[in-house]
Amino acid sequence: MDISIRDVGPDDAEAVLRILNPIIEARTYTALDRPYTVAEERAFIADLPPRRIWKAAVRPDDGRMLGYQILEPFAGYTAAFDHVATIGTFVNLSLRRQGIARRLFAASFEAAAKAGFEKFFTFVRSDNPAALATYLAQGFTVVGTARYHCKIDGRYIDEVMIERRLHL
């Protein structure tokens, strides 16, 4: 599949939500628990804090967004975590297993190094083995499980904590 990678901007709000909201509505892939409006997403994108990295995978022929990956500083309350970024990966549900995430990881890792990040940390729902496999294939390792960490529709879900150093 021919894919280009570019930064996400405020005009991408609708494209982001065409990917994100179906993932949320599926109730099995993310800890996000409600769909977002275009206005909310546009405001979120426009309010990019320093060092947030947001990459989109798009089809070069028509610009259609296929997936995206977002990195944000782990914490702003201390400089002790300035080298750590959280990471989230979202691919159109009908386009998984086609190398989109792999291309996003490559671009995000490069941008993260330039931004001074040295480590990534995130959670993956324990009932989402495909996502965990994707991250593990990119060099992430499991560091633990947060039991009863997420509660969606009255159901508790464990989350697997994973991390990866940028330079292995």
C-alpha positions in Angstrom: 0.0 0.0 0.0 1.3 3.4 -1.0 1.4 5.6 2.1 2.7 9.1 2.9 3.3 10.4 6.4 2.6 14.0 7.4 1.8 16.1 10.4 -1.8 16.4 11.6 -3.3 19.9 11.6 -6.6 21.6 12.7 -8.1 21.0 9.2 -7.7 17.2 9.9 -10.4 17.1 12.6 -13.0 15.3 10.5 -10.5 12.8 9.1 -9.2 12.0 12.6 -12.7 11.4 13.8 -13.6 9.1 10.9 -10.9 6.9 12.3 -11.2 7.5 16.1 -15.0 7.5 16.7 -15.6 4.0 15.1 -12.8 2.7 17.3 -14.4 4.3 20.4 -17.8 3.0 19.4 -16.5 -0.6 19.0 -15.9 -0.5 22.8 -13.0 -3.0 22.6 -9.9 -1.1 21.4 -9.4 2.0 23.5 -10.0 3.4 27.0 -11.7 6.4 25.4 -15.3 6.0 26.2 -17.3 8.6 24.2 -17.2 9.8 20.6 -15.9 13.3 20.0 -17.4 16.2 17.9 -15.6 17.9 15.1 -15.4 21.1 17.2 -13.9 19.3 20.1 -11.3 17.6 17.9 -10.5 20.8 16.0 -9.9 22.6 19.4 -7.7 19.7 20.6 -5.6 19.7 17.5 -5.3 23.5 17.5 -4.1 23.5 21.1 -0.9 21.6 20.4 1.3 21.9 23.5 5.1 22.1 23.0 6.6 18.7 22.0 3.3 17.0 21.0 4.0 15.0 17.9 1.0 13.9 15.7 1.6 12.0 12.5 -0.9 10.9 9.9 -0.7 8.1 7.4 -2.4 9.2 4.2 -2.9 7.9 0.7 -0.8 10.1 -1.6 -3.3 10.0 -4.5 -6.3 11.5 -2.7 -5.0 12.5 0.8 -7.3 10.2 2.7 -6.2 9.6 6.2 -5.6 5.9 7.0 -4.4 6.2 10.6 -2.5 8.4 13.0 -0.1 8.3 15.9 0.1 10.8 18.7 3.0 11.4 21.1 2.8 13.7 24.1 5.1 14.4 27.0 4.4 12.0 29.9 4.1 14.7 32.6 4.4 18.4 32.8 4.6 18.7 36.6 8.3 17.8 36.8 11.3 17.8 34.4 12.2 14.3 35.6 10.0 12.8 32.9 10.9 15.2 30.1 12.5 12.3 28.2 9.4 10.2 28.2 6.5 10.4 25.8 3.1 8.6 25.8 2.1 7.2 22.5 -1.3 6.2 21.0 -1.8 4.5 17.6 -5.1 4.6 15.7 -5.7 2.9 12.3 -8.9 2.7 10.4 -10.7 -0.5 11.5 -11.0 -1.7 7.9 -7.3 -1.1 7.1 -5.5 -2.9 9.9 -2.6 -5.3 9.2 -1.5 -3.4 6.1 1.7 -1.8 7.4 0.1 1.5 8.3 1.1 1.4 12.0 4.6 0.3 11.1 5.1 3.3 8.9 3.7 5.6 11.6 6.1 4.2 14.2 9.1 4.9 11.9 8.1 8.5 11.4 7.1 9.0 15.1 10.4 7.5 16.4 12.4 9.9 14.1 10.4 12.9 15.2 10.6 11.9 18.8 14.4 11.7 18.7 14.5 15.2 17.3 12.2 16.5 20.1 14.4 15.0 22.7 12.4 12.0 23.8 14.2 8.9 24.8 11.5 6.6 25.9 7.8 5.8 25.2 5.2 4.6 27.7 1.6 3.6 27.2 -1.2 1.3 28.2 -2.9 -1.2 26.0 -6.2 -2.8 26.9 -5.7 -6.4 27.9 -8.6 -7.5 25.7 -6.9 -6.0 22.6 -4.2 -8.6 21.7 -3.7 -7.3 18.2 -2.7 -3.8 19.5 -0.3 -5.4 22.0 1.3 -7.5 19.3 1.7 -4.4 17.1 3.6 -2.6 19.9 5.7 -5.6 20.8 6.7 -6.0 17.2 8.1 -2.4 17.4 10.3 -3.2 20.4 8.0 -2.4 23.2 8.1 -4.6 26.3 5.5 -5.4 28.9 6.3 -3.9 32.3 3.2 -4.8 34.2 -0.6 -4.9 34.3 -2.8 -2.3 35.9 -5.8 -4.4 37.2 -9.3 -3.0 37.0 -7.7 0.1 35.5 -10.4 1.1 33.0 -14.1 0.9 33.4 -16.3 1.1 30.3 -20.0 0.3 30.3 -19.8 -0.9 33.9 -17.1 -3.4 33.0 -13.6 -3.3 34.5 -10.7 -3.9 32.0 -7.1 -4.5 32.9 -4.5 -2.5 31.0 -1.1 -3.8 30.0 1.7 -1.2 30.7 4.3 -1.2 28.0 7.5 0.8 27.3 10.2 1.2 24.8 13.5 3.1 24.8 14.0 5.0 21.6 17.5 3.7 21.0 17.5 0.0 21.9 
